[in-house]
Amino acid sequence: MLILQKSVRMKIELRDIHKHFGKVRANDGIDLVIPSGTLQGILGENGAGKSTLMKILSGFIQADSGEILLDGKPARIRVPMDSIRHGIGMLHQDPLDFPPMKVIDDFLIGKDGGIIPNRAEARRTLEDLENQFGFSIDPESYIDSLTVGEKQQLEILRLLSLGVQVLILDEPTTGISSSQREKLFATLRKLAAQGMTVLFVSHKLEEVESLCQQVAVFSRGKMVGEVKPPYVTADLVKMMFGKEITINTMRGEPEQTPRLTISNLTLEDYRLKISDLNLVLCRGEIIGVAGMEGSGQRQFLRACGGLMRPVSGKIFVDHHDLTGKPFPIFLRSGVSYIPADRMNEGLIQGLTLTEHCILSGDRNGFIIDREQALSVTQERIRDFSIKGTPVNRVEELSGGNQQRTLLALLRTPLRLLLMEHPTRGLDIESSIWIWRKLRDRCLQGTSILFVSADLEEILRYSNRILVFFGGKMSKPLDAAATSVEQLGQLIGGKVF
């Protein structure tokens, strides 16, 4: 099999790595040694510098100073292709892909083969790897039709096909099902047993504890410690944040006034037909939506936000019929949408925080008041605890700070907020902070409909829960009276 190479061996040494983004010290003298064949966990709060270090190792950014050694020899890694030549590949939190291309063409990127690649051979390789992981991606489908989870899967398979000896995974389990996660973990363990070095970056403590043989903990640009099993969760949390973190259920009591009304809605795309959708979401209510990838929940959410036209049925917001209206009409009606893919759908790469604030605000005429825009940006950075400056481009921010930026750009007042995976890739403290902000919105009358792969998150913050399976939607469930086990059965279609 392609992914099981007995000759694979590579020890990694990172020495005194420094990286600054303006005044922000993303990496401040990092020293880390990772033996060959190790499942290495990289743990830390959002903005702690762990993703920056991984991008330096994989050639996406360059360190200001420091040294990388591979098997004891200095390695010059300036661009991603250098890292691939050295046998290092990285799966980013937001997968790197080309939406206009087909899956098979994206899979071929980086491969040798001249002007005319061997598509038949590439297809066999892709299908072979898919079978090993239990993934199911049509080679002839287009990238822009894939979910975030499927894009992650494709990138993993592409890197393995290139023969990488070091595999870096940045929040890889977000957006994939629990069964896919278990298959992924089993494969990573097998790869490590064959000598491959795996660097696993995650904010999920339970995943790091169950998978990794050793963990490096980061905080504010520094590596604050290394830990080996047996792990103590409370100790890891204290190392990350310098304090204990308590998670509380935050459910409010919604009003009985209808905010969003869905009546006999039918949706259809090339994959799936979703029929007979009916729902009343009340003012100030939070409804969490669960289901395996591709079950219809994303299409439902996008239709509620005006990003997908229904085949039939009605969509009302505050009794105003918005059925078939374009997205700008939904936006003017107080509906906002936060996508899972922050960089491709939520933010604009290359623009600064100030420029995003200008674009998201109301403007009178053609003249932009730069001083006012700077003042607003500074206020939002302060109010939303964004680790960045007004002149930082959004791609320079960590995933958690990008998510805070999206929340900072939301308008007030807001009638309906639709979110895909609102805390994807975020640490515990950032997740708690974001939900506190969202609860404040609900107290102001905003209703929230969100999709999440984290069942605990859905149970903790929702008033009611919807479950999708095979294009069907369950009746709303009372979150307070539902268990993880019951939710799991519904997601698997066992008692649907």
C-alpha positions in Angstrom: 0.0 0.0 0.0 1.2 3.5 -0.7 0.8 4.8 2.8 2.8 2.0 4.5 6.4 2.6 3.8 8.8 0.6 6.0 11.8 2.7 5.0 10.3 6.0 6.3 12.4 7.6 9.0 12.8 11.3 9.9 13.8 13.1 13.1 12.8 16.7 13.4 14.7 19.4 15.3 13.5 23.0 15.6 16.0 25.3 17.2 15.4 28.8 18.5 12.6 29.6 16.0 11.5 33.3 16.0 8.6 34.8 14.0 7.1 38.2 14.4 4.0 39.7 12.7 4.4 43.4 13.4 4.4 43.7 17.2 2.9 40.2 17.7 5.5 37.5 18.6 4.0 34.4 17.1 7.0 32.3 17.8 9.5 33.4 20.5 12.5 31.1 20.7 10.9 27.7 20.1 13.0 24.6 20.7 11.4 21.3 19.9 12.7 17.8 19.1 10.4 15.1 17.5 11.9 11.6 17.2 11.1 9.6 14.1 7.9 7.5 14.3 6.4 9.8 16.9 2.7 10.9 17.2 3.5 14.4 18.4 0.7 16.5 19.8 0.9 20.3 19.5 -1.5 21.9 22.0 -2.1 25.5 22.9 -4.7 28.4 23.0 -5.6 30.1 19.7 -2.8 32.5 18.8 -0.3 30.6 20.9 2.0 30.1 17.8 1.5 26.4 17.1 0.1 26.8 13.6 2.8 29.4 12.8 5.5 27.0 13.7 3.9 24.3 11.6 3.7 26.7 8.6 7.4 27.4 9.0 8.2 23.7 9.0 6.1 23.2 5.9 7.5 26.2 4.0 4.4 28.4 3.9 6.1 31.1 5.8 9.7 31.7 6.8 11.1 32.2 10.3 12.8 35.5 11.1 15.6 33.4 12.7 16.3 29.9 13.9 17.2 26.5 12.4 15.4 23.4 11.1 17.3 20.1 11.2 16.0 16.9 9.5 17.9 13.7 10.6 20.6 16.0 12.1 21.2 17.9 8.9 20.2 21.6 8.4 17.3 21.9 6.0 16.6 25.0 3.9 12.8 25.3 3.6 11.7 28.4 1.8 8.5 27.4 0.0 6.0 24.5 0.3 7.7 22.6 -2.6 10.9 22.5 -0.6 9.1 20.8 2.3 7.5 18.3 -0.1 11.0 17.5 -1.5 12.1 16.9 2.1 9.1 14.6 2.7 7.1 17.1 4.8 3.4 17.7 4.0 0.8 19.8 5.9 -3.0 19.6 6.0 -4.1 23.1 6.9 -7.1 24.0 9.1 -8.7 25.6 6.0 -7.8 23.1 3.2 -5.8 24.5 0.3 -7.6 23.7 -2.9 -8.8 25.0 -6.3 -12.6 25.3 -6.4 -13.0 25.3 -10.2 -11.1 22.0 -10.6 -12.3 18.4 -10.4 -11.2 16.2 -7.5 -8.9 14.1 -9.6 -7.2 17.2 -11.0 -6.7 18.6 -7.5 -5.3 15.3 -6.5 -2.7 15.4 -9.3 -1.2 18.8 -8.1 2.4 18.4 -7.2 2.9 15.1 -8.9 5.6 14.4 -11.5 4.3 13.2 -14.9 5.0 15.8 -17.5 2.6 17.9 -19.4 0.0 15.1 -19.7 -0.5 13.3 -16.4 -1.7 9.7 -16.1 -5.2 10.3 -14.9 -6.1 6.6 -14.9 -3.2 5.8 -12.6 -4.0 8.7 -10.4 -7.6 7.6 -10.1 -6.5 4.1 -9.1 -4.2 5.6 -6.4 -6.9 7.9 -5.1 -9.5 5.1 -4.9 -6.9 2.8 -3.2 -6.3 5.5 -0.5 -10.0 6.2 -0.1 -10.6 2.5 0.6 -7.9 2.5 3.3 -9.4 5.5 5.0 -13.1 4.6 4.4 -13.6 8.0 2.6 -15.9 8.3 -0.3 -15.2 11.2 -2.7 -16.2 11.1 -6.4 -13.0 11.8 -8.5 -15.1 13.5 -11.1 -16.9 15.9 -8.8 -15.9 19.5 -8.5 -14.0 20.9 -5.5 -16.5 23.7 -4.9 -19.2 21.0 -4.3 -17.3 19.4 -1.5 -17.9 20.0 2.2 -15.0 21.3 4.4 -14.6 17.7 5.8 -14.3 16.2 2.3 -11.8 18.8 1.3 -9.7 17.9 4.4 -10.0 14.2 3.4 -8.8 14.9 -0.1 -5.8 16.9 1.0 -4.7 14.1 3.4 -4.9 11.6 0.5 -3.0 13.9 -1.8 -0.1 14.4 0.6 0.1 10.6 1.3 0.2 10.0 -2.5 3.2 12.3 -2.7 5.1 10.1 -0.3 5.5 12.5 2.6 7.5 11.1 5.6 6.3 13.8 8.0 2.6 14.5 8.1 1.4 17.7 9.8 -2.3 17.9 10.6 -3.8 21.2 11.8 -7.3 20.5 13.4 -7.9 17.5 11.0 -11.0 16.1 12.7 -13.2 19.1 12.3 -16.0 18.5 9.8 -15.6 14.7 9.6 -17.8 12.1 11.2 -16.8 10.1 14.4 -16.3 6.9 12.3 -14.1 8.7 9.9 -12.1 10.2 12.8 -11.6 6.7 14.3 -10.4 5.4 10.9 -8.1 8.4 10.6 -6.6 7.8 14.1 -6.1 4.1 13.3 -4.2 5.0 10.1 -2.1 7.6 11.9 -1.1 5.0 14.5 -0.1 2.6 11.8 1.9 5.2 9.9 3.8 6.1 13.1 4.5 2.4 13.8 6.0 2.2 10.3 8.3 5.2 11.1 6.4 8.2 9.8 6.5 11.3 12.0 3.0 12.7 12.6 2.5 16.2 14.1 -1.1 16.6 15.3 -2.3 20.1 16.1 -5.6 20.2 17.9 -7.5 22.2 20.5 -9.4 19.0 21.5 -7.7 17.7 24.6 -9.4 14.3 24.5 -8.1 13.7 21.0 -4.5 14.6 21.8 -4.6 12.5 25.0 -6.0 9.4 23.2 -3.7 9.6 20.1 -0.4 11.3 20.9 2.7 9.7 22.4 4.0 13.1 23.6 2.6 16.6 23.7 4.2 20.1 23.4 2.2 22.8 25.0 2.3 26.4 23.6 1.3 29.7 25.2 1.7 33.2 23.9 4.4 32.3 21.3 6.5 30.1 23.7 6.6 26.4 24.3 5.8 26.2 28.0 6.3 22.4 28.5 6.4 18.9 27.1 4.2 16.1 28.6 4.1 12.3 28.1 1.3 9.9 29.2 -0.4 9.5 31.5 -2.0 12.9 30.8 -3.9 14.9 33.4 -6.4 17.1 31.6 -6.5 19.8 34.3 -2.7 20.1 34.1 -2.7 20.6 30.3 -5.4 23.3 30.6 -3.4 25.1 33.3 -0.3 25.0 31.1 -2.3 26.4 28.1 -4.1 29.2 29.9 -2.4 29.7 33.2 -5.6 29.0 35.0 -8.5 26.5 35.3 -11.3 26.7 32.8 -14.9 25.9 33.8 -17.5 25.1 31.1 -21.1 25.9 32.0 -24.3 25.3 30.1 -25.6 28.6 28.7 -29.2 28.2 27.7 -31.6 31.1 27.8 -35.4 31.2 27.6 -36.5 32.3 24.1 -39.6 34.3 23.4 -42.5 32.6 21.7 -42.5 35.1 18.8 -41.7 33.4 15.5 -38.5 34.7 13.9 -37.8 32.2 11.1 -40.6 30.1 9.6 -39.9 27.3 7.2 -43.0 25.8 5.4 -42.9 22.7 3.3 -39.5 23.5 2.0 -37.9 21.3 -0.7 -34.2 21.6 -1.6 -32.2 19.7 -4.3 -28.7 19.6 -5.6 -26.8 17.0 -7.6 -26.2 14.9 -4.5 -29.4 15.0 -2.5 -33.1 15.9 -2.4 -34.4 17.2 0.9 -38.2 17.4 1.2 -40.9 18.5 3.6 -38.8 20.8 5.9 -40.9 22.6 8.4 -39.7 24.7 11.3 -40.5 27.7 13.5 -37.4 29.3 15.2 -38.4 31.8 17.9 -37.0 35.1 18.8 -33.8 34.7 20.9 -33.8 30.9 20.4 -30.8 28.7 19.6 -31.3 25.6 17.5 -28.3 23.3 16.9 -28.2 21.1 13.8 -26.4 17.7 13.9 -25.8 15.0 11.3 -23.1 13.2 9.3 -21.5 15.2 6.5 -23.6 15.3 3.4 -26.9 14.6 5.2 -28.6 17.9 4.1 -27.9 20.2 7.0 -25.6 22.5 5.1 -28.1 22.9 2.2 -30.8 23.7 4.7 -28.7 26.4 6.4 -27.7 28.0 3.1 -31.3 28.1 2.0 -32.3 29.8 5.2 -29.7 32.5 4.4 -30.6 33.1 0.8 -27.5 31.3 -0.5 -29.5 28.4 -2.1 -32.8 28.7 -3.9 -35.5 26.2 -2.8 -37.3 24.1 -5.3 -40.6 24.7 -3.5 -41.9 25.9 -0.1 -41.7 29.1 1.8 -39.1 31.0 4.0 -40.3 33.8 6.2 -38.3 36.1 8.5 -40.5 38.1 10.9 -43.5 37.2 8.6 -41.7 38.7 5.5 -41.6 36.3 2.6 -38.0 36.0 1.5 -38.5 32.8 -0.6 -36.3 32.9 -3.7 -34.9 36.4 -2.9 -31.1 36.9 -3.4 -28.6 37.0 -0.6 -28.4 40.8 -0.4 -32.1 41.0 0.4 -31.7 38.5 3.3 -28.7 40.6 4.5 -30.8 43.8 4.5 -33.6 41.9 6.3 -31.2 41.2 9.3 -29.9 37.8 8.3 -26.2 37.0 8.5 -24.3 33.8 7.6 -20.9 32.7 9.1 -19.5 29.9 6.9 -17.2 27.1 8.0 -14.6 28.0 5.4 -13.5 31.3 6.9 -10.9 32.4 4.4 -12.7 31.4 1.1 -16.2 32.4 2.0 -16.1 34.6 5.1 -13.1 36.9 4.8 -11.1 38.4 1.9 -7.4 37.3 1.8 -5.1 40.2 1.3 -7.3 42.8 3.0 -6.6 44.2 6.5 -8.9 44.3 9.5 -9.6 48.0 8.8 -10.6 47.3 5.2 -12.9 44.5 6.4 -14.6 46.9 8.8 -15.0 49.4 6.0 -16.6 46.9 3.7 -18.9 45.5 6.4 -20.2 48.9 7.5 -22.7 51.3 6.2 -21.3 54.0 3.9 -22.7 57.3 2.7 -21.4 58.3 -0.7 -18.0 57.4 -2.2 -15.7 59.1 0.4 -14.2 56.8 3.1 -13.4 58.4 6.4 -10.2 56.6 7.2 -9.8 58.0 10.7 -13.3 56.9 11.6 -12.7 53.5 10.1 -9.5 53.1 12.1 -11.3 54.1 15.3 -14.1 51.6 14.6 -11.5 48.8 13.9 -9.6 49.5 17.1 -12.9 49.4 19.1 -13.8 46.1 17.6 -10.3 44.6 18.2 -10.7 45.6 21.8 -14.3 44.5 22.3 -13.7 41.1 20.6 -10.3 40.5 22.1 -8.7 40.0 18.6 -5.0 39.4 18.8 -4.0 41.6 15.9 -3.7 45.2 14.7 -5.8 47.3 12.3 -3.1 46.9 9.6 -2.8 43.0 9.9 -4.1 41.1 6.9 -6.7 38.6 7.9 -4.6 35.6 6.7 -2.0 36.6 9.3 -4.4 35.9 12.1 -4.9 32.6 13.9 -8.1 30.6 13.2 -9.6 31.8 16.5 -8.9 35.4 15.8 -10.4 35.0 12.3 -13.5 33.7 13.9 -13.6 36.6 16.4 -13.2 38.9 13.4 -16.2 37.4 11.6 -18.3 38.0 14.8 -16.9 41.6 15.1 -18.1 42.3 11.5 -21.7 41.3 12.2 -24.2 44.1 12.1 -26.4 45.3 15.0 -29.3 44.8 15.3 -29.4 41.2 13.8 -32.6 39.2 13.5 -31.2 35.8 12.4 -27.6 34.4 12.6 -26.7 31.2 10.7 -23.4 29.5 11.5 -21.5 26.5 10.2 -19.2 25.0 12.9 -19.0 28.2 15.0 -16.0 27.1 17.1 -14.2 25.0 14.5 -10.5 24.8 15.4 -10.9 26.9 18.6 -9.5 26.3 22.0 -11.7 25.9 25.1 -11.4 29.5 26.3 -12.1 30.9 22.9 -15.1 28.7 22.4 -16.6 29.7 25.8 -15.9 33.4 24.9 -17.6 33.1 21.5 -20.7 31.5 23.0 -20.9 34.2 25.7 -21.0 36.8 22.9 -23.6 34.8 21.0 -25.8 34.5 24.1 -25.6 38.3 24.4 -26.9 38.5 20.8 -29.8 36.3 21.8 -30.7 38.5 24.8 -30.9 41.4 22.2 -33.4 39.3 20.2 -31.2 37.5 17.7 -32.1 33.9 16.8 -29.4 31.4 16.0 -29.3 28.3 13.8 -26.0 26.5 13.8 -24.5 23.3 12.4 -21.8 21.6 14.4 -19.9 18.3 14.4 -19.3 18.6 18.2 -22.3 16.9 19.9 -21.3 18.3 23.3 -21.4 21.8 21.9 -24.9 21.2 20.4 -26.3 19.8 23.7 -24.6 22.5 25.8 -25.8 25.6 24.0 -29.0 24.7 22.1 -32.6 25.2 23.2 -33.7 22.6 20.6 -31.9 20.3 18.3 -32.5 19.1 14.7 -30.9 16.0 13.2 -30.4 15.3 9.5 -30.0 11.9 8.0 -30.1 11.1 4.3 -31.9 14.2 3.4 -34.5 13.9 6.2 -34.9 16.2 9.1 -36.0 15.1 12.6 -38.6 16.8 14.6 -37.1 19.4 17.0 -35.7 17.8 20.2 -35.5 19.4 23.6 -31.8 19.7 24.2 -32.1 19.5 28.0 -33.8 16.1 27.7 -31.5 14.6 25.1 -28.3 12.6 25.7 -25.2 12.2 23.6 -26.2 8.5 23.0 -29.6 9.4 21.8 -28.2 12.0 19.5 -25.6 9.5 18.2 -28.4 7.1 17.3 -30.3 9.7 15.4 -27.2 10.8 13.5 -26.6 7.2 12.5 -30.2 6.8 11.3 -30.9 3.9 13.8 -34.1 5.4 15.3 -34.9 8.0 12.6 
